[in-house]
């Protein structure tokens, strides 16, 4: 059996790569945790995916330049809050540089100690199982220790740089 020929990266711009990736519709999450001093941290992420049912594993990725990186690389647990269709303003808030993104939010404390956002479509509380540095991001694989969902909740969707809500076909 012969191996396939090596194919180098075609000539395309990073802008074209970003726009092409934007054609993949995703859900929107807010990943939350606590710093070692107990301070809440969180950010908007749409790089979420399931990995395994047994054991229950999920993944998400974080820019290597993110200011909250130490809380996630050094922390033992985090929560992935799947946003509902009516939570666009939260997605925008946690994507901004706002000082206290949690100010005025209705929150619960999960079984892992991570902040949980009220009204989300679903939440996954995870132990920080493994991390992989690839390119300009860190891929986090979390082992789900608790999860729940809100029956009938419609998800917030991100596609082509814009937010959408679920539209039945």
C-alpha positions, 0 to 999 in steps of 0.5 A: 500500500502506498502512502498518499502524497504530502499536500502542502497548505493551499494559498488561502488567506486567514480571512478566507479561513475564518469566513469559511469556518463561520459557515458552520453553525454552532451553539453558543456557550459561556464557560465558567470557573473560579480562580484560586482566590475564588473569583468568578471567571467566564467567557463566551465560546462556540468551540464546544463538542461532545467527545465520548458517551462512556466516559462522558467527555466534552471539549472546548477550546480557548485562545492561548492569549486569553486573560482568563487562561490561568483559571482554566489551565490551573483549575480543577473544574469548570462549567459549560453553560449552553445558552438559550435563544433569549440569552444573546446579551449574555453571549455579547457580555461575556465576549466583551472586556467588561470588568465584572461580567457576572454583575447582576446575574442570577447564578447558582453554584454547581456541585463542582463550585463553578458558577452556573448561569440561570435560564440556560438551555443546558449545563455541563459541569466538568473536571479538567481531564486534559489539555492539548496545545494546538496552534493558537488555542488550548483544547480542553477535554472535560469529564462531565460530573453533572449535567442537566437541561431545560426541557423545551429550551431553544438554543442560541445559534451563531453562524456567519458572524451573526446570532440566530434562534432555532427555526423549524424546517 
